[in-house]
Amino acid sequence: MCGIVGYCGNKQAAPILLEGLSKLEYRGYDSAGIAVRDGEEKVRIVKAKGRLSELANKTDDGHAMKGNCGIGHTRWATHGEPSENNAHPHHSDDFEVIAVHNGIIENYTEIKDKLVKKKYSFYSETDTEAIVKLIDYYYKKYNIGPIDALAKTMVRVRGSYALAVMFKDHPGEIWVARKDSPMIIGVDPEESFVASDVPAILKYTRNVYYIGNLEMACLKDGEVHFYNLDGEEVSKELSHVEWDAEAAEKGGFTHFMMKEIHEQPKAVQDTINAYVKDDKIDLEATGITDEVLKSLTEVHISACGSAYHVGMVAQYIIEKMARIPVRVELASEFRYRDPILSPDSMVIAISQSGETADTLAAIREAKGRGIRTFGVVNVVGSTIARESDHVMYTMAGPEIAVATTKAYSAQLIAMYLFAIKLASVRGNLDDQRQDELIAELKTLPGKIEKTLEDKERLQWFTAKFSNVHDVFFIGRGIDYAISLEGSLKMKEISYVHSGAYAAGELKHGTISLVEDGTLIIGVLTQPDLYEKTVSNMVEVKSRGAYLCGITCSGNYETEDTADFTVYIPKTEEIFAASLAVIPLQLMGYYMSVARGLDVDKPRNLAKSVTVE
């Protein structure tokens, strides 16, 4: 969602804010703004609708704004249309309190009505302006300091927020508060930073603090103090971010997405290496024991988007190997249906950012019922990682493109490892078979590299269909789960209407949409289901569809049915998703490029969905 950057130190703040915001463009936004204070002087605010380049032009890349303390923001519209007026930072009527905000304030209309009665005026349609003026109201009415004003505001508002606030009476300081929305604080000997995500500050420091829920902090030059809701100072442990700053750069690729597609072999290899020791799966780092795994009676997987599709693959694999019931559920639905959870069940939450609002809510719902939770996340110190009983980190490194690729692949590996371990400790997998699976897992990075070698042919094929209006993906079993991810990649970055269907369901309605030239992509990696899916492809071909088949090397008879066939290296059928997804990612990418679209920053989308 929105991006926040703040700086206080001995350098000019505006250029640092602009550069930090540029590292957060992947999160999705429609406007941007910065506020900078020059010592005791009045804060200067500059805002612009559209891309960050518009804001840079208005400020001469920040050089026209003098001052060593400031906050910046990229806005993704929730309340109020994208406009300069609705852009952040927002300010009190007298400009004595200025703030940026990520999240959603659910009761902002009540707050606004109260403040109007107190003679406050409002210039925007945002919920953020209401919270800024509520802080100002408490600050002035009770003649209290920033800590008490923020604490009273936090108690009053309902919703989610990451707030960065500047007070006129406290020059050179940034005050922050957090509930649910992500926020990270970086420090160096003479500088302090705040941001919504690591890439914004990675160039300047890798020493960071993770601020907890319902906590506040004060940033000064190289100094940070943390407070709880009672205003009591609390201590925090400093963490070190291991990501290399170069990992957040394009590295010669035209787009982050293509770079990250090519980084998948490394992400897969690193994730395997983290949990396979001496050719055995070792989940000790997650905190889960064999005894816990043996005691489980069912598994619930909760996730959103691509992570949900990983969960779909995991469902087939865990049930097949461990013989334990698995239910995969969209996190946005999980807590609202009053799920039935047995005491010996476990809820697995999958999230790249570890901050996904709905997935986090599912974790909290499960914990509130006394159910064990297991987080699969990519960001160390993220909220889901901190709040889960057990956490399994994927080793994808920073993922910048909105459309996930390497994080998805790393999540698949994590779930393969979990499934094999679960099946093994429950006695459903003997040592020989476990050794075979682990050995095959280790071949996946090389096989992904091999699959990427077909990209030029895929580019040629995709370009032929750059004007297509509809694309359908079909498959059975794990291939259906793969199809879901292929369809999402196509629609989210190329804006082509696409849908994924279990191949056997075509006859139950969807086949009526097939006409001459309709592009249908069939995924055929599962030996036991191969003939069934081919039969479904024959049905749609007879109705004029153009067929693309994705299958394993050796299934050359696919060419008898498909008009265009993509081959992936042979692997264990339960691992096929790791290879079959590669051509689907490339198709989505090349379709977007052919249509002249912004691959890394598709419209209306954000990298991390931190609000409901």
Summary of the structure (lengths in Angstrom):
residues: 612
radius of gyration: 25.4
end to end distance: 11.1
largest distance: 80.1
contacts: 2299
relative contact order: 0.09
helix: 41%
strand: 23%
